[in-house]
Amino acid sequence: MISFPNAKINLGLNIIQKRADGYHDIETIFYPVNLKDALEFVPANELAFTSTGLSVDGAPENNLCFKAYHLLKKDFPNLSPLQIHLHKAIFMGAGLGGGSADGAFMLQMLNEHFQLGLTEETLINYALQLGSDCPFFILNKPVYATGRGEMMNRIKLDLSTFTFVLVNPGIHISTAAAFASVQPANPVKSVSQIVHQPIATWKEDLVNDFEKTVFKLYPEMEEIKRTLYTLGALYASMSGSGSTVYGIFPESFVGEFQFPKNYSLAILPKTDA
């Protein structure tokens, strides 16, 4: 069985408050984009994991695909062993949810392959045990997300006529460090309101609270954002806590992007709505 886990971007991200459990309440729009990994498994004599493409750090048992298998194995002990292979194309540690997508897609594939009969709601509950971003990829449609990001309401938002450009400078940004200097506050206007305004207004109204901290630590990321606007982006922002910066361009956009060779670049002419 094979599937193609896709990335997501954040359209706006407001840090509302720090919770008693140490997590933060946020509000954001999760939007799926067509940068994809390939995830495949076949029956095997013992559980195993291999990968190609971008280097996947860490031991196999720490990979979310592996963890997804063991999570279901606890409740469904008759799951047979699999040989799992992941071809990695989504930039990692990049605010694109690539690892979360892999874990969530693995849950869905296991549900289908072993005919477990798990509902969407049950899959979302399992996904939350893997990570805060994982539940989104069970729905994989534009959502307004609150809480840790797991409380989701679908929204009507179609950006399929735009070209998306994703730029990643290969910087690893600690999520804890990104949170450390953010001052939680209720926004003047919710992201759910702003994204239904004309996209030309987003530059002034739609913000990612992590940018102020991250751009001070890594000025090259702010430079990427400026460059995308200079090249004609209608809107540009960092996704999540970084380190990917994306620009949304008119569908008709034709241009050249000249970033340092060690940067990763993806131009996505179509997105999923």
Secondary structure, DSSP 8 states (H G I E B T S, - for coil): -EE--EEEEEEEEEEEEE-TTS-EEEEEEEEEEEEE-EEEEEE-SS-EEEEEES---S-GGGSHHHHHHHHHHHH-TT---EEEEEEE-S-SSSSS-HHHHHHHHHHHHHHHHTT----HHHHHHHHHHH-TTHHHHHH-S-EEEEETTTEEEE-----TTEEEEEEE------HHHHHHT------SS-HHHHTTS-GGGHHHH--BTHHHHHHHH-HHHHHHHHHHHHTT-SEEEE-TTSS-EEEEEETT--------TTSEEEEES----
